[in-house]
């Protein structure tokens, strides 16, 4: 493929919030498509809405993308630094008759309200309100020379700069092709004369572009070949197709990807749990697991494969696999993916995430990256079958890495009740202290011999010991755990637990 024919795609978030899971999924699709096709992935920040933008959120969005493992080839490019380009495009549309100056109050006609309805993220209600306003075109569209001069004069006397509206044809249809949804066609009578440049609001000096104008001008200038974005933009696309026509350009290939819904089939929102990518990172999901999960929301590899590591996704991704059906964000499924990754990743790949978690919990020791690395990897391997999220390594499994752990009250309640335990556990501690060889079978034998000679079930001692050395009722197999923790610490922990066991059995 020559450079000229390489696909060019973009992800274009607005810094009006954090990176939403829906936006993240769109970014992943663009990224997978670009990487699969050997194309270019561009990051563009759509920050022309001065009232809703919060520039400080840009870093958070970039961080979330990096966490997801998404890299970009060009950008971030900020629309706020390209305003002259959009104004020039509007001038061109005015000059060739595809646009006209509108002297009306911004809220009088559809498409002129500064609360740009198309940019509202979720909203059926908005759709309805919009359709009521449609079709009615303002008189500025057909002003004759005298009328325009009068309007111009009045505007000048009031210091009012007119908006620029697109002159939508009154008859005919506007059509575009969508790689996912097929050909779409809309009656022009249904499309309002949407605004391209807004009349400045109080406190502003210059006219700002609307989403439609900036988006099309950028996509043209950046030579975008495929616009892959959420299906909530389907309704915007006829307007954008009209702008392409007015600027004498062919539109790119559109690919609208299905929306992500909550389990109740409404748009994914805070009601359904966390919606920002950052909160899943903080909760301790593995980025690759999260990415795998998101990729399968609205895309299928064509078979029932689910556990698809990055290399496989890159190899198999194509727009042909994108569904028209909205996807359901299923939290248990996400947790299933995370568990799969925790269990299946090569332990060397998992180790950096565990190390970061232990650092976060302030129980990390440098030797685990050096002399004791083999121990560290073995221990992760032992623990990981029982983990769901990264913090499990520093919480339930804390006793493997730190002497500073507490006894789970429910575990104490359940396994430290037997009145014989204080005496038995004291003997067990001394038997282990006297044990010359610290290996699995020797540890096993000591415990079973004691149980036999005292006439109790081995399970009684196994359960009580697990709580004493790890604080938990559920943990990896006991004797493997004892090996990982080491003789000295096991004996110390057994001795240390004796007062608490006595207190429990007499309470
Ligand atoms: Zn008007």
Boltz pocket constraint, residues with backbone or C-beta under 6 A from the ligand:
constraints:
  - pocket:
      binder: B
      contacts: [[A, 101], [A, 102], [A, 103], [A, 104], [A, 138], [A, 139], [A, 140], [A, 141]]
      max_distance: 6.0
